[in-house]
Amino acid sequence: MSADKGQPQNPVNPDAPEKKTLSNAIYFKIMGYLLTAGWVGFILAITGGDTKHPMFDYIFVVPLAGWILGMIIARVIQKKTGADRP
């Protein structure tokens, strides 16, 4: 199923290099990092950095649960599509 070695990859301009794109997994990881940083910043803003505030208990629990849920969803998608990586 691999491309024939004699065939150019880009039929319009055979001399053009192949365009490299990031996988969907990279985009989801970046989104996870941004959401985690946003959540931590949100909690720090509403608690004023006070560790005794009741909302401060969720500063790490919510992002951890999000990452675990994201890994489970990625595993389900991987098995459903049969792809190596989601």
N, C-alpha and C positions, 0 to 999 in steps of 0.2 A: 504494500500500500504506500510505500514511500515514493516520492517524486523521482522521475527518471533523471539520472545525473546529467544527461545531455540537454535537458529542457531548462530554459531560463525560468527563474522563479517569478519574475515580473514580466508578463507577456507584452505589456505596453512599452516598457523601457527596460530591456534586459541588462543594461549596465548599472541600473539603480540598485543600491544595497537594499536588503530586506528590511522592512520596517519592524522594529522590535516594540512590543507593547507589554505592559505589565499584566500579570494574571489577575483574575477576579479576587483571588485570595489576598493579594497584596493590597488591593483597594479596601477590602473588608478589614484587614489588620489596621490600616491607616485610620479608617473610620472608628474602629474600636479604641485606638489610642486617643483620638480626638474626643470621643465621648467620655472616656475615662478621665482625661484631663479636665473636661468641662464639668463633669460631676464633682470631682475633687474641688475645683474652683468654686462651684456653686455651694457646696457644703461649707467651705471655708468662709465664703462671703456671708451666708445666712447665720452661721454660728459665731462669726467674728473671731474665729480661731480658738474659741473656748472649748476645751476638750470635755468639759462637764455638761455641755449642751446635749439634749437627747438626740438630736439629729446627727451629731458627730459619730454616733455608734455605727452609722450606715456609710461612712466615708469609704471603707474598703469592702464591705459586704456586698453592696450593690454592683460595683464593677466586677468583683470576682464572680458573682452569679451571672452577670452578663457574658463574661468570657467563657464560662463553663457552658452556658446555654448556646453560645455561638459555636463552640466546638462540637456540641451534640448535633446542632442543625447542619453544620458542615459535613459531619460524618454521615448523616441521613441523606443529604444531597449527593454525596460521593457514592454511596451504595446504590441510590436510586438511578443515577445517570451512568454509573459504571466508569466514571472518569478517574484518572489518577489523582487529580486535585480539583477542588471545586472552583 
